[in-house]
Amino acid sequence: MSSRTVLTSGDIDRAITRIAHEIVESNHGTKDLILLGIPTRGVLLAERIAKVIQRHYPEFDAANSVGRLDITMYRDDLGQNPTRAVTETTIPAAGIDKKVVVLIDDVLYSGRTIRAALDALNDLGRPSVVRLGVLVDRGHRELPIRADFVGKNLPTARDERINVQLTENDGETSVVIES
């Protein structure tokens, strides 16, 4: 198996900063903005994005604007992989009704994870807008889902695997393609 690093820690930091600014720009500020990360690395990315937003827009309260959305029970492959661990969903205290919710994930591939996230979100409330931010878009969509904010488009072969590593979880920060 061969692997190559396609994004370094610095590349990821720049992508996160750009995504943070694009989110605020598309929302015309930080009002009613909620970031929901999809476990595991989507949550870490949402927290990183929120820190960047708060640094540049002090009115943004990162601590009360970031949550995690567990989609395990909404997946369409649960029968094929029933050992997935269910984690806690945490929604900011203000809720998501009439808010601008940005779902954050590490890799967008088939679109099935995001479809499950939309189903889970539907059970929690009714946002005014739902957007999607991903660190990597690798193509190969099976559903009509597109990210609004993308750190890097990395066209891949179906048999390749993208590993996003973040210091908080993996001890280092990089994106590696394995073939």
Secondary structure as UniProt FT lines:
FT   STRAND          3..7
FT   HELIX           9..27
FT   TURN            31..32
FT   STRAND          33..37
FT   TURN            39..40
FT   HELIX           41..56
FT   TURN            58..59
FT   HELIX           62..64
FT   STRAND          66..68
FT   HELIX           72..74
FT   TURN            76..80
FT   TURN            82..83
FT   TURN            93..94
FT   TURN            97..98
FT   STRAND          100..108
FT   HELIX           112..122
FT   TURN            123..124
FT   STRAND          129..137
FT   STRAND          149..153
FT   TURN            158..159
FT   STRAND          161..165
FT   HELIX           167..170
FT   STRAND          174..178
//
